[in-house]
Amino acid sequence: MVIELALLGMTVGTLSGFFGIGGGTVSVPILLYLGFGIKEAIGISMMQMVAGSLLAAWIHHKNQTYVVHEIKYFGYGGILGAIIGGFMVKLLDATILEWLFLSIVAFTLGRLAFSNPVPSRSEVVNRPLYTLIGSGIGIFSGMLGVGGSILMTPILVSFMGFPLKKASAVGLFFVMFTSISAFATLLFLGFINLQAGIIMALSSLVGIILGIGLLHKTRITHYKQVLVLFYILIFAITAYKLIAG
């Protein structure tokens, strides 16, 4: 199991850095296949996201991908939302969580498929709105074990005028806030497998570096195509797991 978790962590880290996702969209379904329960899988996923998002945020800040003093308000809202979502894990049935997860993937896929990777309007700068958006997405993050970028990226591209690559980077920055908040909550509730989480977290750091490097080398049109295909794959894997039982 150690080798499987290490390989999964490196793979998830690479995908996180490239697509700007926390990694829960990949790790949660695969952890279910490896025999972990949905709530334990969410806890492991959150631990990996804490490590990966911290490293990614430092790299993007160093590369000046975004201005931190503006986008940090997404994160502030995400902290509160993730705490609420983390407690809702304790209240909701596992089947409900799995179908919510599938619904989020379907929504994201639809928005991305019809969005323009190059914005046709000016980027919206509104700190209170950033906080409100962050809070709403944070609730889903805490509930479903996803970092939130799976919703953040299409919202920023479709409604806020953000370029696709910048939106992906901001989405991963947002993951840093929600994952830390949700991880602390889930640890308090006893849903964290520390041994499995540490293995995934450490191995994902190598992948984060590789993924961000690949992101900067990929043309924007090709990037959108790959991103849509990626979400189609995640949707298919999750749907098969739910239907097959």
MARKEMAR-569950 format. One record per residue: residue number from 1; residue in three letters; x, y, z of N, C-alpha, C in turn. Coordinates in Angstrom, 2 decimals, always signed. Layout:
# residues N
- nufi|filo|nx|ny|nz|cax|cay|caz|cx|cy|cz
- NUM|ala|X|Y|Z|X|Y|Z|X|Y|Z
...
END
This chain:
# residues 245
- nufi|filo|nx|ny|nz|cax|cay|caz|cx|cy|cz
- 1|met|+0.81|-1.21|+0.00|+0.00|+0.00|+0.00|+0.86|+1.27|+0.00
- 2|val|+2.07|+1.19|+0.58|+2.94|+2.37|+0.62|+3.31|+2.81|-0.79
- 3|ile|+3.67|+1.86|-1.64|+4.06|+2.19|-3.02|+2.89|+2.80|-3.77
- 4|glu|+1.72|+2.20|-3.61|+0.53|+2.72|-4.29|+0.22|+4.16|-3.87
- 5|leu|+0.33|+4.42|-2.57|+0.05|+5.76|-2.07|+1.09|+6.77|-2.54
- 6|ala|+2.37|+6.35|-2.60|+3.43|+7.24|-3.05|+3.25|+7.59|-4.53
- 7|leu|+2.93|+6.59|-5.34|+2.68|+6.83|-6.77|+1.46|+7.71|-6.97
- 8|leu|+0.43|+7.45|-6.19|-0.77|+8.28|-6.27|-0.46|+9.71|-5.88
- 9|gly|+0.32|+9.89|-4.81|+0.68|+11.23|-4.37|+1.45|+12.00|-5.43
- 10|met|+2.42|+11.35|-6.07|+3.21|+12.01|-7.12|+2.34|+12.37|-8.32
- 11|thr|+1.45|+11.44|-8.69|+0.55|+11.69|-9.82|-0.40|+12.84|-9.52
- 12|val|-1.00|+12.81|-8.34|-1.92|+13.86|-7.93|-1.20|+15.21|-7.86
- 13|gly|+0.02|+15.22|-7.35|+0.79|+16.45|-7.28|+1.05|+17.05|-8.66
- 14|thr|+1.40|+16.20|-9.61|+1.63|+16.67|-10.98|+0.36|+17.26|-11.58
- 15|leu|-0.75|+16.56|-11.41|-2.03|+17.05|-11.92|-2.45|+18.33|-11.21
- 16|ser|-2.17|+18.42|-9.92|-2.51|+19.62|-9.15|-1.77|+20.84|-9.68
- 17|gly|-0.47|+20.68|-9.86|+0.33|+21.78|-10.36|-0.05|+22.21|-11.76
- 18|phe|-0.41|+21.23|-12.60|-0.74|+21.53|-14.00|-2.15|+22.09|-14.16
- 19|phe|-3.13|+21.46|-13.52|-4.52|+21.86|-13.69|-4.99|+22.88|-12.66
- 20|gly|-4.18|+23.12|-11.62|-4.59|+24.07|-10.59|-5.66|+23.52|-9.67
- 21|ile|-5.70|+22.21|-9.50|-6.69|+21.57|-8.64|-6.03|+21.15|-7.33
- 22|gly|-6.84|+20.94|-6.32|-6.29|+20.48|-5.06|-5.82|+19.04|-5.14
- 23|gly|-6.53|+18.24|-5.92|-6.17|+16.84|-6.07|-7.25|+15.89|-5.62
- 24|gly|-8.24|+16.40|-4.89|-9.31|+15.53|-4.41|-10.12|+14.91|-5.52
- 25|thr|-10.23|+15.59|-6.66|-10.97|+15.05|-7.79|-10.34|+13.76|-8.31
- 26|val|-9.04|+13.60|-8.09|-8.33|+12.39|-8.50|-8.17|+11.42|-7.34
- 27|ser|-7.69|+11.93|-6.22|-7.32|+11.05|-5.12|-8.51|+10.39|-4.43
- 28|val|-9.62|+11.10|-4.27|-10.76|+10.51|-3.57|-11.29|+9.27|-4.30
- 29|pro|-11.58|+9.33|-5.62|-12.06|+8.11|-6.29|-11.05|+6.96|-6.23
- 30|ile|-9.75|+7.25|-6.40|-8.75|+6.19|-6.40|-8.57|+5.61|-5.00
- 31|leu|-8.61|+6.45|-3.98|-8.53|+5.95|-2.61|-9.72|+5.05|-2.28
- 32|leu|-10.87|+5.34|-2.87|-12.02|+4.45|-2.69|-11.74|+3.08|-3.30
- 33|tyr|-11.11|+3.07|-4.48|-10.75|+1.81|-5.13|-9.71|+1.03|-4.31
- 34|leu|-8.86|+1.75|-3.59|-7.83|+1.10|-2.78|-8.37|+0.54|-1.47
- 35|gly|-9.64|+0.80|-1.22|-10.27|+0.20|-0.05|-10.57|+1.15|+1.10
- 36|phe|-10.25|+2.42|+0.96|-10.56|+3.38|+2.01|-12.04|+3.79|+1.92
- 37|gly|-12.65|+4.10|+3.05|-14.01|+4.62|+3.06|-14.03|+6.05|+2.57
- 38|ile|-15.21|+6.55|+2.21|-15.30|+7.88|+1.63|-14.81|+8.95|+2.61
- 39|lys|-15.15|+8.83|+3.88|-14.75|+9.86|+4.84|-13.26|+9.81|+5.12
- 40|glu|-12.69|+8.59|+5.18|-11.24|+8.46|+5.38|-10.50|+8.96|+4.15
- 41|ala|-11.04|+8.67|+2.95|-10.43|+9.14|+1.71|-10.41|+10.67|+1.65
- 42|ile|-11.48|+11.30|+2.11|-11.54|+12.76|+2.15|-10.45|+13.31|+3.07
- 43|gly|-10.25|+12.67|+4.23|-9.22|+13.12|+5.17|-7.82|+13.01|+4.60
- 44|ile|-7.50|+11.88|+3.95|-6.19|+11.69|+3.33|-5.98|+12.72|+2.23
- 45|ser|-7.02|+12.94|+1.43|-6.95|+13.90|+0.34|-6.64|+15.30|+0.86
- 46|met|-7.28|+15.68|+1.95|-7.05|+17.00|+2.52|-5.61|+17.17|+3.00
- 47|met|-5.05|+16.13|+3.59|-3.67|+16.21|+4.08|-2.70|+16.41|+2.93
- 48|gln|-2.92|+15.70|+1.83|-2.08|+15.87|+0.64|-2.20|+17.28|+0.08
- 49|met|-3.43|+17.83|+0.09|-3.66|+19.15|-0.46|-2.97|+20.25|+0.35
- 50|val|-2.89|+20.06|+1.65|-2.20|+21.05|+2.48|-0.76|+21.21|+2.02
- 51|ala|-0.06|+20.08|+1.89|+1.35|+20.11|+1.48|+1.52|+20.65|+0.07
- 52|gly|+0.73|+20.13|-0.86|+0.87|+20.52|-2.26|+0.53|+21.97|-2.51
- 53|ser|-0.55|+22.46|-1.90|-0.97|+23.83|-2.14|+0.00|+24.85|-1.56
- 54|leu|+0.61|+24.53|-0.41|+1.59|+25.43|+0.17|+2.80|+25.61|-0.75
- 55|leu|+3.29|+24.50|-1.29|+4.43|+24.58|-2.21|+4.04|+25.31|-3.49
- 56|ala|+2.86|+25.00|-4.04|+2.41|+25.63|-5.27|+2.23|+27.14|-5.09
- 57|ala|+1.67|+27.55|-3.96|+1.47|+28.98|-3.70|+2.80|+29.71|-3.66
- 58|trp|+3.81|+29.09|-3.08|+5.13|+29.71|-3.01|+5.73|+29.84|-4.42
- 59|ile|+5.59|+28.81|-5.24|+6.15|+28.85|-6.60|+5.45|+29.92|-7.44
- 60|his|+4.10|+29.96|-7.39|+3.37|+30.95|-8.19|+3.65|+32.38|-7.71
- 61|his|+3.81|+32.56|-6.41|+4.15|+33.88|-5.88|+5.53|+34.30|-6.38
- 62|lys|+6.45|+33.38|-6.38|+7.80|+33.66|-6.85|+7.80|+34.01|-8.33
- 63|asn|+6.92|+33.35|-9.11|+6.83|+33.59|-10.56|+5.92|+34.78|-10.89
- 64|gln|+5.32|+35.42|-9.87|+4.43|+36.58|-10.04|+3.24|+36.25|-10.95
- 65|thr|+2.67|+35.07|-10.75|+1.50|+34.67|-11.52|+0.29|+35.51|-11.14
- 66|tyr|+0.19|+35.90|-9.89|-0.91|+36.71|-9.40|-0.43|+37.64|-8.29
- 67|val|-1.31|+38.59|-7.89|-1.01|+39.52|-6.81|-1.72|+39.03|-5.56
- 68|val|-0.96|+38.63|-4.57|-1.52|+37.96|-3.39|-2.47|+38.86|-2.61
- 69|his|-2.18|+40.16|-2.48|-2.99|+41.01|-1.61|-4.41|+41.20|-2.13
- 70|glu|-4.67|+40.85|-3.40|-6.02|+40.91|-3.94|-6.73|+39.57|-3.79
- 71|ile|-6.10|+38.50|-4.23|-6.78|+37.20|-4.27|-6.88|+36.53|-2.90
- 72|lys|-6.19|+37.05|-1.89|-6.25|+36.43|-0.57|-7.66|+36.45|+0.00
- 73|tyr|-8.53|+37.34|-0.49|-9.90|+37.41|+0.03|-10.72|+36.18|-0.37
- 74|phe|-10.37|+35.54|-1.47|-10.99|+34.25|-1.78|-10.70|+33.27|-0.64
- 75|gly|-9.45|+33.27|-0.21|-9.02|+32.36|+0.84|-9.67|+32.63|+2.18
- 76|tyr|-9.84|+33.91|+2.53|-10.46|+34.25|+3.80|-11.89|+33.69|+3.87
- 77|gly|-12.62|+33.84|+2.77|-13.97|+33.28|+2.74|-13.94|+31.77|+2.78
- 78|gly|-12.95|+31.19|+2.14|-12.84|+29.73|+2.08|-12.60|+29.09|+3.43
- 79|ile|-11.92|+29.80|+4.33|-11.63|+29.25|+5.66|-12.93|+28.94|+6.40
- 80|leu|-13.82|+29.91|+6.45|-15.10|+29.72|+7.15|-15.94|+28.64|+6.47
- 81|gly|-16.00|+28.70|+5.15|-16.80|+27.73|+4.42|-16.30|+26.31|+4.61
- 82|ala|-14.99|+26.12|+4.63|-14.42|+24.77|+4.77|-14.69|+24.19|+6.16
- 83|ile|-14.70|+25.05|+7.18|-15.02|+24.58|+8.53|-16.46|+24.05|+8.58
- 84|ile|-17.37|+24.81|+7.99|-18.77|+24.38|+7.95|-18.91|+23.07|+7.18
- 85|gly|-18.23|+22.99|+6.03|-18.29|+21.78|+5.23|-17.70|+20.58|+5.93
- 86|gly|-16.62|+20.81|+6.70|-16.00|+19.71|+7.42|-16.94|+19.09|+8.45
- 87|phe|-17.69|+19.92|+9.14|-18.66|+19.40|+10.11|-19.83|+18.71|+9.42
- 88|met|-20.16|+19.14|+8.19|-21.26|+18.51|+7.48|-20.91|+17.09|+7.05
- 89|val|-19.59|+16.78|+6.93|-19.18|+15.41|+6.63|-19.69|+14.46|+7.71
- 90|lys|-19.68|+14.92|+8.95|-20.12|+14.09|+10.07|-21.63|+13.87|+10.04
- 91|leu|-22.36|+14.81|+9.46|-23.81|+14.75|+9.48|-24.42|+14.03|+8.29
- 92|leu|-23.75|+14.08|+7.14|-24.33|+13.55|+5.91|-23.93|+12.10|+5.66
- 93|asp|-24.81|+11.36|+5.01|-24.56|+9.98|+4.64|-23.48|+9.92|+3.55
- 94|ala|-22.68|+8.84|+3.55|-21.59|+8.71|+2.58|-22.09|+8.72|+1.15
- 95|thr|-23.23|+8.11|+0.88|-23.78|+8.08|-0.48|-24.12|+9.47|-0.97
- 96|ile|-24.67|+10.29|-0.08|-24.99|+11.67|-0.45|-23.72|+12.43|-0.81
- 97|leu|-22.65|+12.22|-0.05|-21.38|+12.88|-0.34|-20.85|+12.48|-1.71
- 98|glu|-20.97|+11.19|-2.05|-20.45|+10.72|-3.34|-21.23|+11.32|-4.50
- 99|trp|-22.55|+11.42|-4.38|-23.34|+12.00|-5.46|-23.12|+13.51|-5.56
- 100|leu|-22.89|+14.17|-4.45|-22.55|+15.59|-4.49|-21.23|+15.80|-5.23
- 101|phe|-20.27|+14.93|-4.94|-18.98|+14.99|-5.61|-19.14|+14.87|-7.12
- 102|leu|-19.96|+13.90|-7.56|-20.19|+13.69|-8.99|-20.89|+14.91|-9.61
- 103|ser|-21.81|+15.51|-8.89|-22.52|+16.68|-9.40|-21.59|+17.86|-9.61
- 104|ile|-20.64|+18.04|-8.69|-19.66|+19.13|-8.81|-18.80|+18.94|-10.04
- 105|val|-18.35|+17.71|-10.28|-17.54|+17.43|-11.46|-18.33|+17.72|-12.74
- 106|ala|-19.60|+17.34|-12.77|-20.43|+17.57|-13.95|-20.61|+19.05|-14.22
- 107|phe|-20.83|+19.84|-13.17|-20.99|+21.28|-13.33|-19.72|+21.91|-13.90
- 108|thr|-18.59|+21.53|-13.34|-17.31|+22.08|-13.78|-17.04|+21.74|-15.23
- 109|leu|-17.31|+20.51|-15.60|-17.08|+20.07|-16.97|-17.90|+20.90|-17.95
- 110|gly|-19.18|+21.14|-17.61|-20.03|+21.93|-18.49|-19.56|+23.36|-18.64
- 111|arg|-19.16|+23.99|-17.54|-18.71|+25.37|-17.61|-17.41|+25.51|-18.40
- 112|leu|-16.49|+24.59|-18.17|-15.20|+24.67|-18.85|-15.34|+24.41|-20.35
- 113|ala|-16.19|+23.50|-20.72|-16.33|+23.11|-22.13|-16.77|+24.29|-22.99
- 114|phe|-17.57|+25.21|-22.42|-18.12|+26.31|-23.21|-17.50|+27.67|-22.85
- 115|ser|-16.45|+27.66|-22.06|-15.81|+28.92|-21.67|-14.71|+29.29|-22.65
- 116|asn|-14.38|+30.58|-22.69|-13.30|+31.09|-23.53|-12.04|+31.22|-22.69
- 117|pro|-10.95|+30.50|-23.05|-9.73|+30.58|-22.23|-9.10|+31.96|-22.22
- 118|val|-9.40|+32.77|-23.25|-8.91|+34.15|-23.30|-10.09|+35.07|-23.00
- 119|pro|-10.10|+35.78|-21.87|-11.26|+36.57|-21.46|-11.61|+37.67|-22.45
- 120|ser|-12.93|+37.88|-22.63|-13.41|+38.91|-23.56|-13.80|+40.18|-22.82
- 121|arg|-13.64|+40.20|-21.49|-13.95|+41.39|-20.71|-12.89|+41.58|-19.63
- 122|ser|-12.95|+42.74|-18.97|-11.95|+43.05|-17.96|-12.12|+42.17|-16.72
- 123|glu|-11.03|+41.92|-16.07|-11.04|+41.11|-14.85|-11.76|+41.86|-13.72
- 124|val|-12.71|+41.19|-13.08|-13.47|+41.81|-11.98|-12.61|+41.82|-10.72
- 125|val|-12.47|+43.00|-10.11|-11.74|+43.13|-8.85|-12.73|+43.63|-7.81
- 126|asn|-13.14|+42.76|-6.91|-14.15|+43.08|-5.90|-13.89|+42.22|-4.67
- 127|arg|-13.27|+42.79|-3.66|-12.87|+42.00|-2.48|-14.03|+41.38|-1.73
- 128|pro|-15.14|+42.11|-1.47|-16.28|+41.47|-0.80|-16.85|+40.31|-1.62
- 129|leu|-16.89|+40.47|-2.95|-17.39|+39.39|-3.80|-16.43|+38.21|-3.77
- 130|tyr|-15.14|+38.48|-3.75|-14.15|+37.40|-3.63|-14.39|+36.59|-2.35
- 131|thr|-14.66|+37.30|-1.25|-14.89|+36.63|+0.03|-16.16|+35.79|-0.01
- 132|leu|-17.22|+36.32|-0.62|-18.48|+35.59|-0.73|-18.32|+34.33|-1.58
- 133|ile|-17.64|+34.46|-2.70|-17.40|+33.31|-3.57|-16.57|+32.26|-2.83
- 134|gly|-15.55|+32.73|-2.14|-14.70|+31.81|-1.39|-15.47|+31.05|-0.32
- 135|ser|-16.39|+31.73|+0.36|-17.17|+31.08|+1.42|-18.05|+29.97|+0.85
- 136|gly|-18.74|+30.26|-0.25|-19.62|+29.26|-0.85|-18.86|+28.05|-1.34
- 137|ile|-17.74|+28.28|-2.01|-16.95|+27.17|-2.52|-16.30|+26.39|-1.38
- 138|gly|-15.93|+27.10|-0.31|-15.31|+26.46|+0.84|-16.20|+25.42|+1.49
- 139|ile|-17.51|+25.66|+1.50|-18.43|+24.68|+2.08|-18.35|+23.36|+1.33
- 140|phe|-18.36|+23.43|-0.02|-18.24|+22.22|-0.82|-16.87|+21.56|-0.64
- 141|ser|-15.84|+22.38|-0.44|-14.50|+21.84|-0.25|-14.43|+20.97|+0.99
- 142|gly|-14.94|+21.48|+2.09|-14.91|+20.74|+3.34|-15.77|+19.49|+3.30
- 143|met|-16.89|+19.55|+2.59|-17.79|+18.41|+2.52|-17.26|+17.28|+1.66
- 144|leu|-16.63|+17.64|+0.54|-16.33|+16.65|-0.48|-14.86|+16.28|-0.57
- 145|gly|-14.00|+16.90|+0.21|-12.59|+16.55|+0.16|-11.89|+17.06|-1.08
- 146|val|-12.47|+18.08|-1.72|-11.83|+18.71|-2.87|-11.37|+20.09|-2.43
- 147|gly|-10.33|+20.59|-3.07|-9.77|+21.86|-2.63|-10.61|+23.06|-2.95
- 148|gly|-11.50|+22.95|-3.93|-12.36|+24.06|-4.29|-12.07|+24.62|-5.66
- 149|ser|-10.88|+24.37|-6.19|-10.55|+24.92|-7.51|-11.39|+24.31|-8.61
- 150|ile|-11.94|+23.11|-8.37|-12.82|+22.49|-9.36|-14.04|+23.36|-9.63
- 151|leu|-14.42|+24.19|-8.65|-15.48|+25.18|-8.85|-14.90|+26.56|-9.11
- 152|met|-13.81|+26.89|-8.44|-13.22|+28.22|-8.54|-12.79|+28.55|-9.97
- 153|thr|-12.11|+27.64|-10.62|-11.58|+27.92|-11.96|-12.66|+28.29|-12.97
- 154|pro|-13.74|+27.48|-13.13|-14.77|+27.88|-14.10|-15.51|+29.15|-13.72
- 155|ile|-15.68|+29.41|-12.43|-16.35|+30.64|-12.01|-15.51|+31.86|-12.38
- 156|leu|-14.21|+31.80|-12.12|-13.33|+32.92|-12.44|-13.25|+33.16|-13.94
- 157|val|-13.21|+32.09|-14.71|-13.11|+32.22|-16.17|-14.44|+32.68|-16.77
- 158|ser|-15.55|+32.07|-16.34|-16.84|+32.32|-16.97|-17.49|+33.63|-16.53
- 159|phe|-17.30|+34.02|-15.26|-18.04|+35.15|-14.72|-17.17|+36.33|-14.26
- 160|met|-15.87|+36.09|-14.03|-15.04|+37.13|-13.43|-13.96|+37.67|-14.36
- 161|gly|-13.89|+37.16|-15.59|-12.95|+37.70|-16.57|-11.50|+37.31|-16.37
- 162|phe|-11.23|+36.21|-15.64|-9.86|+35.78|-15.41|-9.35|+34.92|-16.58
- 163|pro|-8.11|+35.10|-17.01|-7.51|+34.18|-17.99|-7.46|+32.77|-17.40
- 164|leu|-7.54|+31.75|-18.25|-7.66|+30.37|-17.77|-6.48|+29.94|-16.91
- 165|lys|-5.26|+30.22|-17.37|-4.09|+29.79|-16.60|-3.99|+30.51|-15.26
- 166|lys|-4.32|+31.80|-15.24|-4.31|+32.54|-13.98|-5.38|+32.01|-13.05
- 167|ala|-6.56|+31.71|-13.61|-7.65|+31.16|-12.80|-7.24|+29.84|-12.17
- 168|ser|-6.52|+29.01|-12.91|-6.05|+27.74|-12.37|-5.08|+27.96|-11.22
- 169|ala|-4.19|+28.93|-11.38|-3.23|+29.23|-10.31|-3.93|+29.79|-9.08
- 170|val|-4.91|+30.67|-9.28|-5.67|+31.23|-8.16|-6.46|+30.12|-7.46
- 171|gly|-6.99|+29.19|-8.26|-7.73|+28.08|-7.68|-6.87|+27.26|-6.73
- 172|leu|-5.62|+27.03|-7.12|-4.72|+26.26|-6.26|-4.30|+27.08|-5.04
- 173|phe|-4.21|+28.40|-5.18|-3.95|+29.27|-4.03|-5.11|+29.16|-3.04
- 174|phe|-6.32|+29.16|-3.55|-7.51|+29.02|-2.72|-7.49|+27.70|-1.95
- 175|val|-6.99|+26.65|-2.60|-6.90|+25.33|-1.96|-6.09|+25.39|-0.68
- 176|met|-5.07|+26.24|-0.65|-4.22|+26.35|+0.53|-5.05|+26.70|+1.76
- 177|phe|-5.98|+27.63|+1.62|-6.81|+28.05|+2.74|-7.83|+26.98|+3.13
- 178|thr|-8.56|+26.49|+2.14|-9.62|+25.53|+2.45|-9.08|+24.21|+2.97
- 179|ser|-7.95|+23.76|+2.39|-7.42|+22.46|+2.81|-6.89|+22.50|+4.24
- 180|ile|-6.22|+23.60|+4.61|-5.72|+23.71|+5.98|-6.89|+23.76|+6.97
- 181|ser|-7.90|+24.54|+6.63|-9.06|+24.66|+7.50|-9.81|+23.34|+7.63
- 182|ala|-10.08|+22.71|+6.50|-10.81|+21.45|+6.52|-9.99|+20.33|+7.15
- 183|phe|-8.67|+20.33|+6.91|-7.81|+19.30|+7.51|-7.86|+19.38|+9.03
- 184|ala|-7.77|+20.59|+9.58|-7.82|+20.75|+11.03|-9.15|+20.28|+11.59
- 185|thr|-10.22|+20.59|+10.85|-11.55|+20.17|+11.31|-11.70|+18.66|+11.28
- 186|leu|-11.27|+18.03|+10.17|-11.40|+16.58|+10.03|-10.47|+15.85|+11.00
- 187|leu|-9.32|+16.43|+11.30|-8.42|+15.83|+12.29|-9.09|+15.83|+13.66
- 188|phe|-9.74|+16.92|+13.99|-10.46|+17.03|+15.26|-11.58|+15.99|+15.34
- 189|leu|-12.23|+15.73|+14.20|-13.34|+14.78|+14.17|-12.89|+13.33|+14.05
- 190|gly|-11.58|+13.11|+13.86|-11.05|+11.74|+13.80|-11.14|+11.06|+12.46
- 191|phe|-11.17|+11.84|+11.36|-11.29|+11.26|+10.03|-9.97|+11.22|+9.25
- 192|ile|-8.83|+11.45|+9.91|-7.55|+11.52|+9.22|-6.73|+10.26|+9.49
- 193|asn|-6.31|+9.58|+8.42|-5.35|+8.48|+8.50|-3.97|+9.11|+8.31
- 194|leu|-3.27|+9.39|+9.40|-2.04|+10.15|+9.34|-0.95|+9.46|+8.53
- 195|gln|-0.80|+8.15|+8.68|+0.26|+7.44|+7.97|+0.06|+7.53|+6.46
- 196|ala|-1.13|+7.23|+5.99|-1.42|+7.30|+4.56|-1.32|+8.73|+4.06
- 197|gly|-1.80|+9.69|+4.87|-1.76|+11.08|+4.46|-0.35|+11.62|+4.31
- 198|ile|+0.54|+11.24|+5.22|+1.93|+11.70|+5.15|+2.62|+11.16|+3.90
- 199|ile|+2.38|+9.90|+3.58|+2.99|+9.30|+2.39|+2.55|+10.05|+1.13
- 200|met|+1.25|+10.29|+1.03|+0.75|+11.01|-0.14|+1.24|+12.45|-0.18
- 201|ala|+1.27|+13.11|+0.98|+1.66|+14.52|+1.01|+3.11|+14.72|+0.56
- 202|leu|+4.02|+13.92|+1.08|+5.44|+14.07|+0.74|+5.71|+13.75|-0.73
- 203|ser|+5.09|+12.69|-1.22|+5.34|+12.30|-2.62|+4.72|+13.28|-3.61
- 204|ser|+3.69|+14.00|-3.17|+3.03|+14.94|-4.08|+3.86|+16.19|-4.34
- 205|leu|+4.83|+16.48|-3.47|+5.62|+17.70|-3.63|+6.45|+17.68|-4.91
- 206|val|+6.98|+16.50|-5.23|+7.75|+16.36|-6.48|+6.84|+16.61|-7.67
- 207|gly|+5.65|+16.05|-7.60|+4.69|+16.23|-8.69|+4.27|+17.67|-8.88
- 208|ile|+4.11|+18.42|-7.80|+3.72|+19.83|-7.89|+4.72|+20.62|-8.73
- 209|ile|+5.99|+20.40|-8.48|+7.04|+21.11|-9.21|+6.98|+20.76|-10.70
- 210|leu|+6.80|+19.48|-11.00|+6.71|+19.05|-12.40|+5.48|+19.63|-13.08
- 211|gly|+4.35|+19.62|-12.39|+3.10|+20.09|-12.97|+3.10|+21.56|-13.29
- 212|ile|+3.62|+22.39|-12.39|+3.66|+23.83|-12.63|+4.62|+24.16|-13.78
- 213|gly|+5.72|+23.44|-13.84|+6.65|+23.65|-14.95|+5.99|+23.34|-16.28
- 214|leu|+5.21|+22.26|-16.33|+4.50|+21.88|-17.55|+3.43|+22.90|-17.91
- 215|leu|+2.76|+23.47|-16.90|+1.71|+24.47|-17.13|+2.25|+25.65|-17.92
- 216|his|+3.39|+26.16|-17.54|+3.95|+27.35|-18.18|+4.45|+27.08|-19.60
- 217|lys|+4.62|+25.81|-19.95|+5.11|+25.47|-21.28|+3.99|+25.11|-22.26
- 218|thr|+2.76|+25.01|-21.78|+1.64|+24.56|-22.61|+0.87|+25.74|-23.18
- 219|arg|+0.55|+25.70|-24.48|-0.24|+26.75|-25.12|-1.65|+26.76|-24.54
- 220|ile|-2.26|+27.96|-24.46|-3.53|+28.13|-23.77|-4.65|+27.31|-24.41
- 221|thr|-4.71|+27.24|-25.75|-5.76|+26.47|-26.40|-5.61|+24.98|-26.12
- 222|his|-4.38|+24.51|-26.15|-4.14|+23.10|-25.83|-4.45|+22.83|-24.37
- 223|tyr|-4.16|+23.81|-23.53|-4.38|+23.64|-22.10|-5.87|+23.43|-21.81
- 224|lys|-6.75|+24.21|-22.44|-8.17|+24.07|-22.22|-8.66|+22.70|-22.68
- 225|gln|-8.19|+22.25|-23.82|-8.61|+20.95|-24.34|-8.23|+19.83|-23.38
- 226|val|-7.02|+19.89|-22.87|-6.57|+18.85|-21.94|-7.36|+18.93|-20.64
- 227|leu|-7.66|+20.15|-20.20|-8.41|+20.34|-18.96|-9.81|+19.72|-19.06
- 228|val|-10.49|+19.95|-20.18|-11.82|+19.38|-20.38|-11.76|+17.86|-20.43
- 229|leu|-10.79|+17.32|-21.12|-10.63|+15.86|-21.19|-10.36|+15.27|-19.81
- 230|phe|-9.61|+16.00|-19.02|-9.31|+15.55|-17.66|-10.57|+15.42|-16.83
- 231|tyr|-11.44|+16.43|-16.89|-12.68|+16.38|-16.13|-13.64|+15.32|-16.64
- 232|ile|-13.63|+15.05|-17.93|-14.44|+13.96|-18.48|-14.00|+12.63|-17.88
- 233|leu|-12.68|+12.43|-17.78|-12.15|+11.20|-17.20|-12.54|+11.05|-15.74
- 234|ile|-12.41|+12.12|-14.97|-12.76|+12.06|-13.55|-14.25|+11.78|-13.38
- 235|phe|-15.07|+12.41|-14.22|-16.52|+12.18|-14.17|-16.84|+10.71|-14.45
- 236|ala|-16.20|+10.14|-15.47|-16.46|+8.75|-15.84|-16.06|+7.79|-14.73
- 237|ile|-14.89|+8.04|-14.13|-14.41|+7.15|-13.05|-15.35|+7.20|-11.85
- 238|thr|-15.75|+8.40|-11.46|-16.61|+8.55|-10.30|-18.00|+7.98|-10.56
- 239|ala|-18.54|+8.23|-11.75|-19.87|+7.71|-12.09|-19.87|+6.20|-12.11
- 240|tyr|-18.82|+5.59|-12.66|-18.75|+4.12|-12.70|-18.72|+3.55|-11.29
- 241|lys|-17.94|+4.20|-10.40|-17.86|+3.71|-9.03|-19.22|+3.75|-8.33
- 242|leu|-19.97|+4.83|-8.55|-21.27|+4.97|-7.91|-22.30|+4.00|-8.47
- 243|ile|-22.30|+3.86|-9.79|-23.30|+2.99|-10.44|-23.00|+1.53|-10.18
- 244|ala|-21.68|+1.17|-10.22|-21.31|-0.22|-10.01|-21.42|-0.62|-8.55
- 245|gly|-21.44|+0.40|-7.67|-21.55|+0.12|-6.23|-20.25|-0.32|-5.63
END
